[in-house]
Amino acid sequence: MEYCVFTEPQQGFSYAQQLVSAQATERLGFDGWFRSDHYLAMGTGDPLSGPTDAWTTLAGLARETERVRLGTLVSPVTFRHPGVLAIQVAQVDEMSGGRAELGLGAGWFEQEHEAYGIPFPARRFDLFQEQLEVITGLWETPEGQTFDHDGAAYQLTQSPALPKPVQPQVPVIIGGGGLKRTPALAARFATEFNIGFQPEDKVADAFERVLQACVDAGRAPGSLKLSVALPTVVGQDDATLDRRLAAIGRDRGGAEGEAMFVGGADEIIPKVERLAALGATRIYFQQVDLTDLDQLEELGSDILPRLPR
């Protein structure tokens, strides 16, 4: 099992705050530090200091961390041309010594596109598939050869397909609750399939669909890593939990509470064990409030050493 911290910097957290979080994540023994890729805060609250670009941030963190995996969960295909993104990720991989991971998705937050003048086409899933074809094609092209792509949205002619990542294969993360197309894309392109913000029965359903998609594609199901991302609020007493839940606008009751890690070791460890029994081999603990370093310390010091490996 791997355990990663997953953050939402668009909610108003600077590069300096993300650096503190990432370095604490590394010191505490987590396996990775991942961030969302958004340009607009969601919900109420103070959005200052404003958004930070995901891959610019990860480039900086690549030089200021030593061990943790670094990546996005997930980058929308609407933000970057796939040729540019392939270069960016390859460069972060080199800067980090081979620790970059690319989470890629179709994108969904129309308002942030409107706010920054970014096109938001209706048929984004088609772009998603084509970007995966381009990015993986560029990385897989042998040195000294060129890559061509003539698609509906992107045309590349005699690309030198450089630079190459340090890793022989940069992990590609695909996630979501789609019933057919998303599992099929994951089976074809992904090294990891992620399902987030869902109760355990929905996690089980999503895992079953993507593993069947692997079988249908002639791929060994065991070759695809399965992961779960859930909001995480740690506390040993009700007062602490209520304060931390309120800080991120969450409620531990009802369906929302079923799709979270909430409580201390006695609550979080059994839930991790149940997710592992469903097939998960990586867990993302979503930390929305990057200013609450005490919570990260509690998670890393008190709970992480007791989780199954």
Secondary structure as UniProt FT lines:
FT   STRAND          2..7
FT   HELIX           9..11
FT   HELIX           15..28
FT   STRAND          32..35
FT   TURN            48..49
FT   HELIX           54..64
FT   STRAND          69..72
FT   STRAND          75..76
FT   TURN            77..79
FT   HELIX           82..96
FT   STRAND          100..105
FT   HELIX           110..116
FT   HELIX           124..140
FT   TURN            143..144
FT   STRAND          147..150
FT   STRAND          155..159
FT   STRAND          172..175
FT   HELIX           181..189
FT   STRAND          192..196
FT   HELIX           200..216
FT   TURN            217..218
FT   HELIX           221..223
FT   STRAND          225..234
FT   HELIX           238..247
FT   TURN            248..249
FT   HELIX           254..258
FT   STRAND          261..263
FT   HELIX           265..278
FT   STRAND          282..287
FT   TURN            290..291
FT   HELIX           293..298
FT   HELIX           299..303
FT   HELIX           304..306
//
